Amino acid sequence: MAEVLHFEPKVQEVPANAMAEACVIGSILLNNATYDSVADVVRPEHFYHTDMTEMFRLVQGEITAGRQVSPVTIAPQIRSSEYLGAEWLAKHLPGIISAADVRMAREAARSVAACWVKRSIQTYADEMRARAAKSEATADDILAEALEHLEALAKGTDASRPTVTAFAAGQALMEETNSHWQAGQFLSGLDTGFAELNNRIRGFRPGAMYVVAARPGIGKSGLALSLAVRMAQLNGRGLFWSGEMSAEELMGRVIAARVRMPLDMVLTGMNDRAGQPERISKHDMGQMVEASMALKEIPLSIDDREGITVPQLLARARQLKRSKLGLKFVVVDYMGLMRGSTVARRSGNRTLEMTEISGDLARMARELKVPVIALSQLNRQSENREDRRPVLSDLRDSGAIEQDARCVMALYREEHVLQTRMGTDGQPVRNTNETDAVYEKRRMAFLDALDRSRGKAEIIVLKNRGGRTGIVDMLFDGPTTWFRDVSAGERSEAW
């Protein structure tokens, strides 16, 4: 019988930098102003050595209390500390002072914080290893929890990003403005692919979150896909996340728009217009194949994993951003289908969960320096009004969405609204006690309004930070769920 081999695990080396810890504390003791340059980078728990943790806590306490601190003034507290004492004072304080380097204190603080992050990762990896071996939780749950933890670590180290002076920010803005001026370019962000929308919002600005909201059935997924395809063609690769449709169904919509065929024909290859299903013609099939080949020219990556968290989406977006093609934008369809963190879900508070998701998407936009276009549902309040055009207060689940977004747009189709008021006979529902004459007059006006609204849509810009609000008129093709510019006309190419 073969002998079973047993391997002894290697002892992990604990990441720590004793000299950097001493440099931070010693520099503050010699020059209290140094504290301001490191306070946003390190906290007491970042120090590995217990005595250094206590020393930083003592020094921090004195400075935040508004008192000057020096090797002389801190000595009494060191002697009385249960973690330090007189012997420690005599043995270690001189070494801390000699390690001081005010000019390098911030870099030393970053080293201390980085070592803490590595130790935290080691500790959490051990916990995850044990949980994966014994826990009844699914692999997806364990992975999601790990991503949440790592994302929290990343957020905890973001304070090391330096501040920017007003002058530097102003100069950077003027450089950008001057380049637009020289080129005669009125867009301040990525071309949306639609002329009228560009005129209203001046493009999708990198680093900002844009929200597109609508009631179910209005066509927000169709608008998101129309935007994504055109933006990818004009600007470069985008990432499209869909929580309710597969990548194949999404591309079915794109092909349907290109060949001007109903989506069900593209998905099945069958035509049932005459009530009797039959194969579509070879010519139609050839058109669809040709359109599918043209998709090679659209740099759009599709993520159709259902129920993911923002950290999971961010991990994929970071990977694309680092690759050769880069990443120009992200589309999220839609926010309500994403999951919050484990803590937020366990709270049972959907508003809290949506607030977290909204904030995380806004932070993702800023970190990646790309626009994030996130879809959201509207609540039912608009359906109780005579004019069902959405307003900001109709945003569902969280007021934080409005606050986090640079721009909030609501999609509205009068045709859809009127169709919901029709009966099974295709006529407007008759009111109680309504006379024939009154009903006939209302019916004719209703049908006239329905005819005028066919194939039309409105993008209502409800909020536009630094820009104009108002209505952008669009064309909508129901069978292919595709949007077009009014100026381009309904016969214009989809993409």
Backbone torsions as a table, in degrees:
resi	resn	phi	psi	omega
1	MET	NA	134.0	-176.7
2	ALA	-66.1	144.1	-179.9
3	GLU	-77.6	134.7	178.0
4	VAL	-81.3	126.4	-179.1
5	LEU	-88.1	138.7	177.0
6	HIS	-120.2	129.1	-179.2
7	PHE	-109.5	130.8	177.3
8	GLU	-79.4	126.9	179.5
9	PRO	-66.2	143.0	178.5
10	LYS	-71.5	142.8	177.8
11	VAL	-72.3	125.0	-178.4
12	GLN	-71.7	137.3	173.9
13	GLU	-82.6	127.9	-177.2
14	VAL	-81.6	120.9	178.7
15	PRO	-66.5	120.3	177.6
16	ALA	-159.2	154.9	179.7
17	ASN	-137.8	91.3	-176.0
18	ALA	-62.9	-38.0	-179.6
19	MET	-65.6	-39.9	179.4
20	ALA	-66.2	-40.3	177.9
21	GLU	-61.1	-43.4	179.0
22	ALA	-66.9	-38.3	179.7
23	CYS	-61.4	-43.5	-178.8
24	VAL	-61.7	-50.9	-176.1
25	ILE	-68.8	-44.3	-179.9
26	GLY	-62.0	-39.9	179.9
27	SER	-64.4	-37.9	178.5
28	ILE	-67.3	-39.7	-179.7
29	LEU	-64.4	-34.7	179.9
30	LEU	-82.8	-29.3	-179.4
31	ASN	-146.1	100.9	-174.1
32	ASN	-60.4	-23.8	179.1
33	ALA	-64.6	-20.1	179.2
34	THR	-62.3	-28.6	-178.8
35	TYR	-56.9	-39.6	-178.5
36	ASP	-62.8	-27.7	-177.8
37	SER	-84.7	-12.6	-178.5
38	VAL	-117.6	-12.4	-173.1
39	ALA	-63.2	-28.7	179.5
40	ASP	-86.4	-1.2	-176.8
41	VAL	-106.5	-43.0	-174.7
42	VAL	-121.7	152.0	173.2
43	ARG	-126.3	163.9	-177.9
44	PRO	-53.3	-39.1	-176.9
45	GLU	-71.0	-10.1	177.6
46	HIS	-74.1	-20.6	-178.5
47	PHE	-78.2	134.0	-176.6
48	TYR	-77.9	-44.8	-175.7
49	HIS	-80.0	129.5	-174.6
50	THR	-57.6	-39.2	-179.5
51	ASP	-67.5	-34.3	178.6
52	MET	-71.6	-35.6	175.7
53	THR	-59.6	-45.4	179.9
54	GLU	-66.3	-40.8	179.6
55	MET	-62.1	-45.8	-179.3
56	PHE	-64.7	-37.5	178.6
57	ARG	-62.6	-42.5	179.4
58	LEU	-64.8	-46.8	-179.4
59	VAL	-64.1	-43.7	179.6
60	GLN	-61.6	-41.2	179.6
61	GLY	-61.3	-41.4	179.2
62	GLU	-65.4	-46.2	-175.9
63	ILE	-68.3	-43.6	-179.9
64	THR	-68.1	-19.7	175.4
65	ALA	-84.4	-1.2	177.3
66	GLY	86.0	17.0	-179.3
67	ARG	-106.6	147.1	174.9
68	GLN	-72.7	145.6	179.5
69	VAL	-132.8	140.8	-179.1
70	SER	-150.5	171.2	177.4
71	PRO	-55.1	-31.1	-178.7
72	VAL	-76.7	-47.0	-175.2
73	THR	-73.1	-24.3	-178.6
74	ILE	-85.5	-16.7	-174.9
75	ALA	-55.7	-45.2	-179.9
76	PRO	-58.8	-39.8	179.8
77	GLN	-68.1	-35.8	177.6
78	ILE	-63.0	-43.8	-178.6
79	ARG	-62.8	-37.5	-175.7
80	SER	-86.8	-6.5	-177.9
81	SER	-75.0	133.6	179.2
82	GLU	-70.5	-19.0	179.7
83	TYR	-91.5	-16.6	-175.4
84	LEU	-117.1	-94.3	177.4
85	GLY	102.0	173.1	-175.3
86	ALA	-65.2	-39.5	-179.3
87	GLU	-64.2	-41.6	178.4
88	TRP	-63.3	-40.7	179.9
89	LEU	-56.3	-48.6	-177.4
90	ALA	-69.7	-33.6	-173.9
91	LYS	-85.2	-36.5	-168.9
92	HIS	-113.4	-27.3	-176.7
93	LEU	-60.5	-41.2	177.9
94	PRO	-58.0	-38.8	178.7
95	GLY	-65.8	-36.3	178.6
96	ILE	-65.6	-41.5	179.5
97	ILE	-64.9	-40.6	-178.4
98	SER	-69.4	-21.7	179.3
99	ALA	-83.6	-5.5	-176.5
100	ALA	-63.8	139.0	174.3
101	ASP	-154.1	94.5	-172.3
102	VAL	-57.4	-38.9	-177.3
103	ARG	-67.3	-28.1	-177.3
104	MET	-103.1	8.0	-174.1
105	ALA	-62.6	-40.9	-178.7
106	ARG	-66.3	-41.3	177.3
107	GLU	-63.6	-38.6	177.3
108	ALA	-63.8	-38.9	178.3
109	ALA	-63.6	-39.3	177.7
110	ARG	-63.2	-37.8	178.2
111	SER	-64.9	-41.2	178.2
112	VAL	-61.8	-46.0	-179.2
113	ALA	-65.7	-39.1	-179.9
114	ALA	-64.0	-40.4	177.5
115	CYS	-63.5	-37.9	177.4
116	TRP	-63.1	-42.1	178.3
117	VAL	-60.8	-44.3	-179.9
118	LYS	-63.1	-41.4	178.2
119	ARG	-64.2	-40.0	179.3
120	SER	-63.1	-40.1	179.1
121	ILE	-64.9	-42.3	177.5
122	GLN	-59.5	-47.5	-178.7
123	THR	-62.3	-45.7	-177.9
124	TYR	-68.6	-34.3	177.4
125	ALA	-62.0	-39.7	177.1
126	ASP	-63.4	-41.1	179.4
127	GLU	-65.5	-41.9	179.9
128	MET	-66.5	-36.8	178.9
129	ARG	-62.5	-44.3	179.5
130	ALA	-66.7	-39.8	-178.6
131	ARG	-69.2	-38.7	179.5
132	ALA	-64.2	-31.2	-177.9
133	ALA	-78.8	-30.3	-170.8
134	LYS	-119.3	-26.2	-171.7
135	SER	-72.0	151.6	174.7
136	GLU	-88.3	-2.3	178.9
137	ALA	-64.9	151.0	179.8
138	THR	-73.7	162.0	178.6
139	ALA	-61.3	-38.7	179.8
140	ASP	-63.6	-40.2	179.2
141	ASP	-65.0	-42.4	179.8
142	ILE	-65.4	-41.8	178.8
143	LEU	-63.8	-43.2	179.9
144	ALA	-62.7	-41.4	178.7
145	GLU	-64.4	-39.5	178.9
146	ALA	-64.0	-42.4	179.1
147	LEU	-63.9	-40.4	177.9
148	GLU	-60.7	-43.2	-178.6
149	HIS	-64.9	-44.7	-179.6
150	LEU	-65.8	-37.4	178.1
151	GLU	-65.5	-37.6	176.9
152	ALA	-63.7	-38.4	176.0
153	LEU	-63.0	-42.5	-179.8
154	ALA	-62.6	-41.4	178.3
155	LYS	-63.9	-34.5	-177.8
156	GLY	-69.2	-17.7	179.7
157	THR	-105.0	2.9	-176.8
158	ASP	-68.7	-18.7	-177.5
159	ALA	-66.1	-14.5	-179.9
160	SER	-73.1	-8.7	176.6
161	ARG	-68.8	126.8	-175.0
162	PRO	-70.8	157.2	174.2
163	THR	-76.6	165.0	-179.4
164	VAL	-120.6	134.5	179.2
165	THR	-71.6	158.1	178.3
166	ALA	-59.2	-40.2	-178.8
167	PHE	-64.7	-45.5	-178.7
168	ALA	-62.8	-41.9	179.3
169	ALA	-65.4	-40.0	178.6
170	GLY	-64.6	-40.4	179.4
171	GLN	-67.3	-39.1	178.0
172	ALA	-63.1	-40.0	177.9
173	LEU	-63.8	-44.3	-178.5
174	MET	-64.8	-34.4	175.5
175	GLU	-61.9	-44.3	179.1
176	GLU	-65.9	-45.1	179.5
177	THR	-62.1	-41.5	-179.0
178	ASN	-64.5	-37.8	179.2
179	SER	-65.4	-38.6	175.9
180	HIS	-64.5	-41.4	-177.8
181	TRP	-64.8	-44.6	-179.5
182	GLN	-62.0	-39.0	-176.9
183	ALA	-86.8	-6.6	-176.3
184	GLY	67.8	29.2	-176.0
185	GLN	-97.0	118.4	-177.7
186	PHE	-89.5	-8.5	179.6
187	LEU	-80.4	136.9	175.5
188	SER	-101.8	2.1	179.8
189	GLY	-148.4	-160.6	-178.6
190	LEU	-71.7	141.9	176.3
191	ASP	-60.9	126.3	-178.6
192	THR	-75.5	-16.3	-176.3
193	GLY	91.9	-5.3	179.3
194	PHE	-127.0	122.0	-173.0
195	ALA	-61.5	-46.8	-177.2
196	GLU	-66.1	-36.4	178.0
197	LEU	-68.9	-38.8	174.8
198	ASN	-57.9	-44.0	-179.4
199	ASN	-61.4	-30.7	-176.1
200	ARG	-84.8	-45.5	-173.3
201	ILE	-110.9	-2.6	177.4
202	ARG	63.1	32.9	176.8
203	GLY	87.0	168.4	178.4
204	PHE	-89.9	114.5	-174.1
205	ARG	-80.4	130.7	177.4
206	PRO	-57.8	139.9	179.0
207	GLY	88.6	3.2	-176.9
208	ALA	-119.5	154.2	175.3
209	MET	-103.2	132.3	177.9
210	TYR	-116.6	134.2	-178.4
211	VAL	-112.3	130.8	173.6
212	VAL	-115.6	116.3	-173.8
213	ALA	-119.0	149.2	178.1
214	ALA	-166.5	162.5	171.3
215	ARG	-76.4	157.7	178.7
216	PRO	-57.9	141.5	176.5
217	GLY	88.1	-4.9	-178.0
218	ILE	-78.3	-31.3	178.6
219	GLY	118.3	25.9	-176.5
220	LYS	-66.9	-34.1	176.8
221	SER	-66.8	-37.7	176.3
222	GLY	-63.2	-41.0	177.8
223	LEU	-66.3	-42.4	179.7
224	ALA	-60.2	-42.1	-179.9
225	LEU	-70.1	-39.1	176.5
226	SER	-59.8	-44.9	178.2
227	LEU	-63.2	-46.9	-174.8
228	ALA	-61.7	-45.1	-178.4
229	VAL	-64.7	-47.2	-178.4
230	ARG	-68.2	-38.5	179.0
231	MET	-66.3	-38.8	178.7
232	ALA	-63.5	-39.5	178.2
233	GLN	-63.8	-39.4	-173.1
234	LEU	-88.1	-32.3	-169.1
235	ASN	-116.5	-25.6	-175.7
236	GLY	125.8	-173.5	-169.3
237	ARG	-63.2	138.1	174.4
238	GLY	-124.2	164.3	176.1
239	LEU	-116.5	125.1	-178.8
240	PHE	-115.7	116.8	175.9
241	TRP	-102.9	128.6	177.3
242	SER	-123.3	125.6	179.5
243	GLY	-94.8	-2.1	-177.3
244	GLU	-132.4	-11.6	179.0
245	MET	-125.9	144.7	176.8
246	SER	-74.9	163.2	177.9
247	ALA	-60.2	-36.6	-179.0
248	GLU	-66.4	-41.3	178.9
249	GLU	-67.4	-38.2	177.3
250	LEU	-60.5	-45.8	179.6
251	MET	-70.7	-24.8	172.5
252	GLY	-60.9	-40.1	177.2
253	ARG	-64.6	-41.7	-179.2
254	VAL	-64.3	-42.8	178.9
255	ILE	-66.3	-42.4	179.4
256	ALA	-57.9	-42.1	179.4
257	ALA	-64.9	-37.5	-178.5
258	ARG	-67.5	-42.9	-174.9
259	VAL	-96.5	-2.2	178.2
260	ARG	60.1	46.2	175.6
261	MET	-121.3	150.3	176.8
262	PRO	-58.3	148.4	-176.3
263	LEU	-59.3	-39.4	-177.3
264	ASP	-64.4	-29.5	176.5
265	MET	-68.7	-39.2	-179.9
266	VAL	-68.9	-36.9	-177.0
267	LEU	-76.0	-28.2	-175.0
268	THR	-112.6	-22.0	-174.6
269	GLY	73.6	14.9	-178.0
270	MET	-119.7	151.2	179.5
271	ASN	-121.4	120.2	179.4
272	ASP	-120.5	31.2	-178.5
273	ARG	-61.9	-33.1	-177.9
274	ALA	-90.3	8.6	179.7
275	GLY	86.5	-8.3	178.8
276	GLN	-122.7	107.2	-176.6
277	PRO	-58.0	135.0	176.1
278	GLU	-149.1	159.6	-179.5
279	ARG	-63.6	143.7	174.0
280	ILE	-70.8	163.5	-177.0
281	SER	-69.8	161.2	176.2
282	LYS	-61.6	-35.0	179.1
283	HIS	-62.5	-46.7	179.1
284	ASP	-64.0	-40.8	178.7
285	MET	-63.6	-39.3	178.0
286	GLY	-64.0	-37.4	177.6
287	GLN	-63.1	-41.8	-179.5
288	MET	-65.8	-41.9	178.4
289	VAL	-62.8	-42.1	178.6
290	GLU	-62.0	-42.0	178.7
291	ALA	-65.4	-38.1	179.6
292	SER	-65.2	-34.4	177.3
293	MET	-69.5	-31.9	179.7
294	ALA	-67.9	-17.4	178.6
295	LEU	-62.9	-18.9	177.6
296	LYS	-59.4	-24.7	-177.2
297	GLU	-87.6	1.0	-179.9
298	ILE	-108.0	107.1	-179.1
299	PRO	-79.2	75.6	-177.6
300	LEU	-126.5	121.8	177.6
301	SER	-98.1	134.6	-174.7
302	ILE	-114.9	129.3	176.3
303	ASP	-114.7	110.0	-177.3
304	ASP	-111.4	25.9	174.2
305	ARG	-69.5	127.6	-177.2
306	GLU	-84.6	148.8	172.3
307	GLY	61.6	36.8	179.7
308	ILE	-87.8	168.0	176.7
309	THR	-97.3	165.3	177.3
310	VAL	-61.8	-42.8	176.5
311	PRO	-57.3	-35.4	177.4
312	GLN	-66.8	-41.2	177.2
313	LEU	-67.3	-40.0	179.9
314	LEU	-62.7	-39.1	179.5
315	ALA	-60.2	-42.1	178.7
316	ARG	-70.0	-40.3	179.8
317	ALA	-63.9	-39.4	177.2
318	ARG	-61.1	-41.0	179.7
319	GLN	-61.9	-43.7	178.1
320	LEU	-66.3	-39.3	-179.4
321	LYS	-60.5	-37.5	-178.2
322	ARG	-78.0	-17.0	-176.0
323	SER	-76.3	173.7	-173.6
324	LYS	-60.6	-42.2	-178.4
325	LEU	-74.0	-19.9	-179.3
326	GLY	71.8	-166.5	-179.7
327	LEU	-144.9	126.4	-176.1
328	LYS	-103.4	-28.9	-178.1
329	PHE	-162.1	163.3	177.1
330	VAL	-131.6	135.9	174.8
331	VAL	-117.7	132.4	-178.7
332	VAL	-117.5	116.5	-178.4
333	ASP	-125.1	95.1	-3.3
334	TYR	-136.2	174.1	-171.6
335	MET	-58.8	-37.4	-177.2
336	GLY	-66.1	-15.3	179.3
337	LEU	-96.1	-0.6	175.8
338	MET	-87.2	158.8	177.4
339	ARG	-104.2	143.7	172.5
340	GLY	-81.4	-175.5	178.4
341	SER	-67.1	166.9	179.0
342	THR	-58.5	-41.4	-179.9
343	VAL	-62.9	-44.6	-178.8
344	ALA	-65.4	-40.0	-179.7
345	ARG	-67.2	-39.7	-178.9
346	ARG	-67.4	-22.5	179.7
347	SER	-67.6	-23.5	-178.5
348	GLY	72.8	9.7	-178.6
349	ASN	-104.6	104.6	-177.0
350	ARG	-65.7	-34.8	178.3
351	THR	-62.8	-43.0	177.2
352	LEU	-61.9	-40.9	-179.9
353	GLU	-64.9	-43.6	179.9
354	MET	-68.8	-33.8	175.7
355	THR	-61.2	-42.5	178.6
356	GLU	-65.2	-45.7	-179.4
357	ILE	-60.9	-44.9	179.7
358	SER	-61.2	-46.6	179.5
359	GLY	-63.4	-39.1	179.8
360	ASP	-67.2	-37.3	177.8
361	LEU	-66.8	-39.9	177.8
362	ALA	-63.8	-40.9	177.6
363	ARG	-67.3	-35.3	177.1
364	MET	-62.0	-41.9	178.2
365	ALA	-59.9	-43.1	-178.5
366	ARG	-70.3	-39.8	-179.7
367	GLU	-65.5	-46.0	-176.6
368	LEU	-81.8	-13.2	-177.6
369	LYS	58.2	45.5	175.2
370	VAL	-135.0	154.0	174.0
371	PRO	-73.7	139.8	174.4
372	VAL	-113.1	117.7	178.8
373	ILE	-101.2	109.2	-174.2
374	ALA	-111.7	129.9	178.2
375	LEU	-87.8	147.9	-179.6
376	SER	-145.3	151.5	176.5
377	GLN	-89.1	151.3	173.1
378	LEU	-96.0	151.2	177.7
379	ASN	-77.4	-178.3	-173.7
380	ARG	-83.7	-1.1	-174.6
381	GLN	-57.3	-39.0	-177.3
382	SER	-62.6	-27.7	-177.5
383	GLU	-72.5	-13.7	179.0
384	ASN	-93.1	0.0	179.7
385	ARG	-102.6	153.3	176.8
386	GLU	-64.8	-47.0	173.2
387	ASP	-92.6	110.1	-173.6
388	ARG	-88.3	11.0	175.9
389	ARG	-62.4	131.5	-174.6
390	PRO	-67.8	154.0	171.7
391	VAL	-127.0	168.7	-175.3
392	LEU	-57.4	-35.9	-177.5
393	SER	-68.4	-7.9	179.2
394	ASP	-82.6	-7.6	178.4
395	LEU	-59.1	136.6	-171.0
396	ARG	-90.2	143.2	167.4
397	ASP	75.1	-29.6	-173.3
398	SER	-155.6	126.7	172.4
399	GLY	-72.7	-14.8	179.8
400	ALA	-65.7	-27.0	179.9
401	ILE	-59.7	-45.8	178.4
402	GLU	-60.8	-40.5	-178.3
403	GLN	-70.4	-39.2	-175.6
404	ASP	-74.7	-27.3	-173.3
405	ALA	-81.6	139.5	171.6
406	ARG	-72.7	-35.1	-176.9
407	CYS	-143.0	134.8	175.6
408	VAL	-118.0	123.9	179.3
409	MET	-121.4	137.0	177.5
410	ALA	-113.0	136.2	179.2
411	LEU	-96.7	133.7	-176.8
412	TYR	-139.6	135.9	174.8
413	ARG	-131.3	111.2	179.9
414	GLU	-60.8	-35.2	179.5
415	GLU	-58.2	-45.3	179.8
416	HIS	-64.4	-42.5	-179.3
417	VAL	-61.8	-44.4	-179.6
418	LEU	-66.7	-37.0	179.8
419	GLN	-63.6	-30.2	178.5
420	THR	-71.3	-13.9	179.9
421	ARG	-98.5	10.2	-179.0
422	MET	-101.2	151.2	177.3
423	GLY	-86.2	-176.8	-179.0
424	THR	-68.9	-17.0	179.1
425	ASP	-86.3	2.5	179.6
426	GLY	80.1	11.6	179.2
427	GLN	-117.4	155.3	178.2
428	PRO	-61.2	143.2	-178.8
429	VAL	-64.8	135.8	-177.4
430	ARG	-82.2	135.9	178.0
431	ASN	-76.4	154.6	179.1
432	THR	-63.3	135.8	178.0
433	ASN	62.5	20.7	180.0
434	GLU	-82.9	127.5	-178.8
435	THR	-71.3	162.3	-179.7
436	ASP	-60.5	-42.2	-177.6
437	ALA	-65.0	-45.1	-179.4
438	VAL	-65.2	-42.8	-179.4
439	TYR	-64.4	-42.4	-177.9
440	GLU	-63.1	-40.7	178.7
441	LYS	-63.6	-44.1	179.9
442	ARG	-67.7	-37.5	-179.7
443	ARG	-62.8	-43.6	-179.5
444	MET	-65.5	-40.8	178.2
445	ALA	-66.2	-38.3	179.8
446	PHE	-63.9	-49.1	-178.8
447	LEU	-65.4	-34.0	176.7
448	ASP	-65.6	-42.4	178.1
449	ALA	-65.5	-37.1	178.6
450	LEU	-64.4	-43.0	178.4
451	ASP	-61.8	-41.9	-179.1
452	ARG	-67.2	-27.4	-175.1
453	SER	-90.7	-7.0	-175.0
454	ARG	-63.2	132.6	176.9
455	GLY	72.2	14.8	-178.6
456	LYS	-118.1	151.8	178.7
457	ALA	-147.2	161.9	177.3
458	GLU	-129.2	132.4	167.3
459	ILE	-100.9	110.2	-176.6
460	ILE	-95.6	111.7	178.9
461	VAL	-81.3	103.1	-175.5
462	LEU	-86.6	-30.4	178.4
463	LYS	-143.0	136.2	179.8
464	ASN	-149.7	92.8	-175.8
465	ARG	-59.6	116.5	179.8
466	GLY	78.9	12.7	-178.3
467	GLY	-145.7	-169.3	-175.7
468	ARG	-92.7	149.5	170.2
469	THR	-101.3	177.3	179.2
470	GLY	136.8	-170.0	-174.2
471	ILE	-109.1	133.6	174.0
472	VAL	-110.4	115.0	179.5
473	ASP	-76.9	137.5	-179.5
474	MET	-134.9	164.5	171.4
475	LEU	-104.5	142.5	-179.3
476	PHE	-130.0	127.3	177.1
477	ASP	-101.2	105.7	-175.1
478	GLY	-59.5	-49.4	-177.1
479	PRO	-59.8	-31.5	179.9
480	THR	-106.8	-1.2	-179.2
481	THR	50.8	48.0	-176.9
482	TRP	-122.1	149.7	-178.8
483	PHE	-111.9	148.7	178.2
484	ARG	-140.1	159.9	172.5
485	ASP	-68.4	143.6	174.8
486	VAL	-62.8	-40.2	-177.9
487	SER	-67.0	-27.7	-179.7
488	ALA	-77.8	-29.1	179.0
489	GLY	90.0	157.8	-175.1
490	GLU	-71.2	-16.1	179.3
491	ARG	-94.0	2.6	-179.3
492	SER	-71.5	158.7	180.0
493	GLU	-64.9	142.4	179.0
494	ALA	-68.5	-41.0	178.6
495	TRP	-161.0	NA	NA
